[in-house]
Amino acid sequence: MSDEVTFLGVTINTVVRALSDPDVLLEDFPRRAELAQVKDDGYYPVSLYVELTDFLEAGFGWGAMLRHGRAVGRTVIDVSLSNLPITGVREAIEAVQTAHTHFCRPVEGAFEVTRAEPGMLWVRYTAPYNCVLQEGLLMEVAARYGAGRALVAHERCRRHGAEACIFRIKYSLERPSTPPPAG
C-alpha cells in the first residue's frame, strides 16, 4: 500500500464520528492532530485511515471493531445509500463499490460480488479499508437491504496470507412473522 493512495476525508471522519467519545478514545492516537484537520471533501493519505483503524482494533479488539463497522455501516446507509433506489443486498454492495471508486484516488481494490445464491452472496474484498470494520459494514448493509437478519463469515483473510478477503453473507429473504427477542 502506498501513501500515494488518498481517501476522501468523509471516509476517515465516518470512522471517527461513529465513536461514542472520540476525544477520549483517540486521546493516545499518534496522528490525532491530523484527524482534527480532516475535511469531508478533502483527500488524505491512506496511511492515516489505516493507522486509525489499526489503532482502534489494537486498543479495543475484534468485537469492538466489528460493532464499530456496523455503526459505520449505518452512517454509510443513511448518508449515501438511502438516497438510491436500492432493492436488495447485491445492489447495496454494488453501491458500496461505486462509492469506493469515488472515495479512493487512485482506486485501489474493490468490493466484488463473485457468487450469488438466494439469500447468500460471496464478496471478494481487496480495498485498503480495515477488513474487520468492513465485515461489520457488510453485516449492516445485508440486514438493512435484506429482510432484517444477516450473518457474515470472513472465510479468507489477507491478514492471514490470502490474496483477498472473502466474505460469505447470509441474509433473510423474508421477514419473520414475529420479531426476534431483544437482547
Residue pairs with C-beta under 8 A, 6 or more apart in sequence:
1 46
1 47
1 50
1 108
1 128
2 46
3 45
3 46
3 47
4 106
5 45
5 46
5 104
5 105
5 106
5 108
5 128
6 43
6 44
6 45
6 46
6 104
6 105
7 43
7 44
7 45
7 46
7 48
7 49
7 103
7 104
7 105
8 40
8 41
8 42
8 43
8 102
8 103
8 104
9 38
9 39
9 40
9 41
9 42
9 43
9 44
10 40
10 41
10 79
10 103
11 49
11 103
11 104
11 129
12 35
12 38
12 44
12 48
12 49
12 52
13 38
13 40
14 72
14 75
14 76
14 79
15 49
15 52
15 53
15 56
15 68
15 72
15 133
16 22
16 26
16 35
16 38
16 52
17 75
18 68
18 71
18 72
18 74
18 75
19 25
19 26
19 56
19 68
25 56
25 59
25 60
26 32
26 35
26 52
26 55
28 59
29 35
29 51
29 52
29 55
30 51
30 55
31 48
31 51
31 52
34 44
34 48
35 48
35 52
38 44
38 48
43 105
46 104
46 108
46 128
49 128
49 129
50 128
50 130
53 65
53 129
53 130
53 133
54 130
56 64
56 65
56 68
57 64
57 65
57 130
57 132
57 133
60 68
62 132
65 130
65 132
65 133
65 136
66 132
66 133
66 135
66 136
66 139
67 136
68 133
68 136
69 130
69 132
69 133
69 134
69 135
69 136
69 137
69 139
69 140
70 136
70 137
70 139
70 140
71 136
72 133
72 136
72 137
73 136
73 137
73 138
73 139
73 140
73 141
73 144
74 140
76 96
76 99
76 137
76 141
77 92
77 140
77 141
77 144
80 95
80 99
81 92
81 95
81 96
81 141
84 95
86 92
86 95
86 145
87 145
88 145
88 146
89 121
89 141
89 142
89 145
89 146
89 150
89 169
89 171
90 113
90 116
90 121
91 145
92 141
92 142
92 144
92 145
93 111
93 113
93 121
93 123
93 138
93 141
93 169
94 113
96 111
96 137
96 141
97 110
97 111
97 112
100 107
100 109
100 110
100 111
100 127
101 107
104 127
104 128
108 127
108 128
109 125
109 126
109 127
109 128
110 124
110 125
110 126
110 127
111 123
111 125
111 127
111 134
112 123
112 124
112 125
112 126
113 121
113 122
113 123
114 122
114 123
114 124
114 166
115 121
115 122
116 122
118 173
119 146
119 170
119 171
119 172
119 173
120 168
120 169
120 170
120 171
121 142
121 168
121 169
121 171
122 166
122 167
122 168
122 169
123 138
123 166
123 167
123 169
124 164
124 165
124 166
125 131
125 134
125 164
125 165
125 166
125 167
126 158
126 164
126 165
127 134
131 154
131 157
131 158
131 159
131 165
132 154
134 165
134 167
135 152
135 154
135 167
136 152
138 152
138 167
138 169
139 150
139 151
139 152
139 169
140 150
142 150
142 152
142 169
142 170
142 171
143 149
143 150
143 171
146 171
146 172
146 173
147 171
147 172
147 173
147 174
147 175
148 172
148 175
148 176
149 171
149 172
149 176
149 180
150 169
150 170
150 171
150 172
151 169
151 170
151 171
152 167
152 168
152 169
152 170
153 167
153 168
153 170
154 165
154 166
154 167
155 166
155 167
155 168
156 162
156 164
156 165
156 166
157 165
158 164
158 165
